[in-house]
Amino acid sequence: MSPRPSFYALASEQDGYFAAWQAVAAGYSRPALTQAVDAGRLVHARRGVYRLVEYPAGENEDIVQAWLWSTGLDEEHEGGVVSHETALALHGLSDALPALIHLSVPASWRCRRMKVPAGVRLHFQDVPPEDRAWHGAVPVTKPLRAVIDSAVDHVQPDLVAQAVRDGVARGLFAAADVARILPVTA
């Protein structure tokens, strides 16, 4: 498997990673993926996720892998949205250093049986488009939504308070917006 230029561009936008369904959509067969792994041209990163060997390592590879894993869980390939403490860390709000990668997936997925990768915590909640942004290769909840989700999920109150201070100081949201939604935190 030698990547076609458009497929290489797609993988480049995703820090060198791609989902198996993306390769199939680009015209590659699953056996071709296996052959490319055996030949050392691809790395099988996790279930349904591969990496171009020649692509340089990225800073948030584990997050990209988790998000791409989630895109293979439904036919629309919507996938999850990086959220909660992980979103706080990506936005540089507070000193959050999450031990897990937090992904919000559609609430309708709650009934599904799926094997969640180690190090990933799913939150079953719908995230509307107005609460989403992109951070590099992955969709992430916007700063205010990340603060709200973290507070509701009982993240350490001092981290949430710090995230509020940081977000207001950087002009990412207004203190009044936080106070209206989370009066105790503001």
C-alpha positions as CSV (number, residue, x, y, z in Angstrom):
1,M,0.0,0.0,0.0
2,S,1.6,3.2,-1.1
3,P,-0.6,6.1,-0.1
4,R,-2.4,8.1,-2.8
5,P,-1.7,11.8,-2.6
6,S,-5.2,12.7,-1.4
7,F,-5.1,9.9,1.2
8,Y,-1.7,11.1,2.4
9,A,-3.2,14.6,2.8
10,L,-6.0,13.2,4.9
11,A,-3.7,11.3,7.1
12,S,-1.4,14.4,7.4
13,E,-4.4,16.4,8.7
14,Q,-4.8,13.8,11.4
15,D,-1.2,13.7,12.6
16,G,-0.4,10.8,10.3
17,Y,-3.2,8.6,11.6
18,F,-6.3,7.3,9.8
19,A,-9.2,5.0,10.6
20,A,-9.6,1.8,8.7
21,W,-12.9,2.9,7.3
22,Q,-11.2,6.0,5.8
23,A,-8.7,3.7,4.0
24,V,-11.5,1.5,2.7
25,A,-13.4,4.6,1.5
26,A,-10.2,5.7,-0.3
27,G,-10.1,2.4,-2.2
28,Y,-7.8,0.2,0.0
29,S,-8.9,-3.2,1.2
30,R,-8.5,-4.5,4.7
31,P,-6.0,-7.1,3.5
32,A,-4.0,-4.3,1.9
33,L,-3.8,-2.6,5.3
34,T,-2.5,-5.9,6.9
35,Q,0.1,-6.3,4.1
36,A,1.3,-2.7,4.6
37,V,1.6,-3.3,8.4
38,D,3.6,-6.5,7.7
39,A,5.8,-4.7,5.2
40,G,6.5,-1.9,7.8
41,R,4.8,0.9,5.9
42,L,2.0,1.3,8.4
43,V,1.7,0.9,12.2
44,H,-1.5,-0.6,13.6
45,A,-2.0,1.9,16.5
46,R,-5.2,0.5,18.0
47,R,-8.3,-1.3,16.8
48,G,-9.4,0.3,13.6
49,V,-6.6,3.0,13.6
50,Y,-3.4,3.0,11.6
51,R,-0.4,5.4,11.3
52,L,1.8,6.2,8.4
53,V,5.3,5.1,9.4
54,E,7.1,8.1,7.8
55,Y,4.9,10.7,9.5
56,P,6.6,12.5,12.4
57,A,5.3,11.9,15.9
58,G,2.8,14.4,17.2
59,E,2.1,15.9,20.6
60,N,-1.4,14.6,21.1
61,E,-1.1,11.2,19.3
62,D,-3.1,9.4,22.0
63,I,-6.0,11.8,21.7
64,V,-6.0,11.5,17.9
65,Q,-6.0,7.7,18.1
66,A,-8.9,7.8,20.6
67,W,-11.0,10.1,18.4
68,L,-10.3,8.1,15.3
69,W,-11.3,4.9,17.1
70,S,-14.6,6.6,17.9
71,T,-15.3,7.5,14.3
72,G,-15.4,3.9,13.4
73,L,-18.3,3.2,15.7
74,D,-21.2,4.3,13.5
75,E,-22.0,4.5,9.8
76,E,-21.9,8.3,9.7
77,H,-18.4,8.3,11.2
78,E,-19.3,11.2,13.4
79,G,-17.3,10.0,16.3
80,G,-16.8,11.6,19.6
81,V,-15.7,15.1,20.7
82,V,-12.8,15.6,23.0
83,S,-14.3,17.0,26.2
84,H,-14.1,17.6,29.9
85,E,-10.6,17.7,31.5
86,T,-9.0,16.7,28.2
87,A,-10.6,19.7,26.5
88,L,-9.4,21.9,29.4
89,A,-5.9,20.7,28.9
90,L,-6.0,21.2,25.1
91,H,-7.3,24.7,25.5
92,G,-4.6,25.4,28.2
93,L,-7.2,26.2,30.8
94,S,-6.1,25.3,34.3
95,D,-3.3,22.9,35.3
96,A,-5.5,19.9,34.3
97,L,-3.4,16.8,33.5
98,P,-6.1,14.2,32.9
99,A,-5.2,10.6,33.5
100,L,-7.8,9.6,30.9
101,I,-8.8,10.9,27.5
102,H,-12.4,12.2,27.8
103,L,-14.6,11.8,24.8
104,S,-18.3,12.8,24.6
105,V,-20.2,10.6,22.2
106,P,-23.8,10.8,21.2
107,A,-26.2,9.9,24.0
108,S,-27.8,7.3,21.7
109,W,-24.6,5.2,21.9
110,R,-25.3,4.5,25.6
111,C,-27.1,1.2,24.7
112,R,-24.3,0.0,22.4
113,R,-21.9,-2.7,23.3
114,M,-18.4,-1.6,22.5
115,K,-14.9,-2.3,23.8
116,V,-13.6,1.1,25.0
117,P,-9.8,1.4,24.7
118,A,-7.8,1.6,27.8
119,G,-7.2,5.1,28.9
120,V,-10.4,6.4,27.3
121,R,-13.5,7.5,29.3
122,L,-16.7,8.0,27.3
123,H,-19.4,10.5,28.3
124,F,-22.7,9.9,26.7
125,Q,-24.1,13.3,25.8
126,D,-24.9,15.2,22.7
127,V,-22.6,18.1,21.9
128,P,-24.3,20.5,19.4
129,P,-22.2,22.1,16.6
130,E,-22.1,25.5,18.4
131,D,-20.3,23.9,21.3
132,R,-17.6,22.3,19.1
133,A,-14.3,23.6,17.7
134,W,-11.2,22.0,16.3
135,H,-7.9,21.7,18.0
136,G,-5.4,20.5,15.4
137,A,-6.6,17.1,14.2
138,V,-9.5,16.6,16.6
139,P,-12.9,18.1,17.4
140,V,-13.0,19.5,20.9
141,T,-15.6,21.1,23.0
142,K,-15.3,24.9,23.2
143,P,-13.7,26.4,26.3
144,L,-17.0,27.3,28.1
145,R,-18.5,23.9,27.4
146,A,-15.3,22.2,28.7
147,V,-15.6,24.1,31.9
148,I,-19.3,23.3,32.3
149,D,-18.8,19.6,31.5
150,S,-15.8,19.4,34.0
151,A,-17.8,21.1,36.8
152,V,-20.8,18.8,36.2
153,D,-18.5,15.8,36.2
154,H,-17.1,16.9,39.6
155,V,-13.6,17.6,38.5
156,Q,-11.6,19.1,41.3
157,P,-13.2,22.5,42.1
158,D,-9.9,24.3,42.3
159,L,-9.1,23.2,38.6
160,V,-12.6,24.3,37.5
161,A,-12.2,27.7,39.3
162,Q,-8.7,28.1,37.7
163,A,-10.2,27.2,34.3
164,V,-12.8,29.9,34.8
165,R,-10.2,32.5,35.7
166,D,-8.0,31.5,32.8
167,G,-10.8,31.6,30.3
168,V,-12.1,34.9,31.5
169,A,-8.6,36.4,31.6
170,R,-7.9,35.3,28.0
171,G,-11.3,36.5,26.7
172,L,-12.5,33.0,25.8
173,F,-15.8,33.6,27.6
174,A,-17.3,36.1,30.1
175,A,-17.6,35.6,33.8
176,A,-21.3,36.3,33.5
177,D,-21.7,33.4,31.1
178,V,-20.2,31.0,33.7
179,A,-22.1,32.6,36.6
180,R,-25.4,32.1,34.7
181,I,-24.7,28.4,34.1
182,L,-22.6,27.5,37.2
183,P,-23.4,30.1,39.9
184,V,-21.5,28.2,42.6
185,T,-18.2,28.0,40.5
186,A,-18.1,31.6,39.4
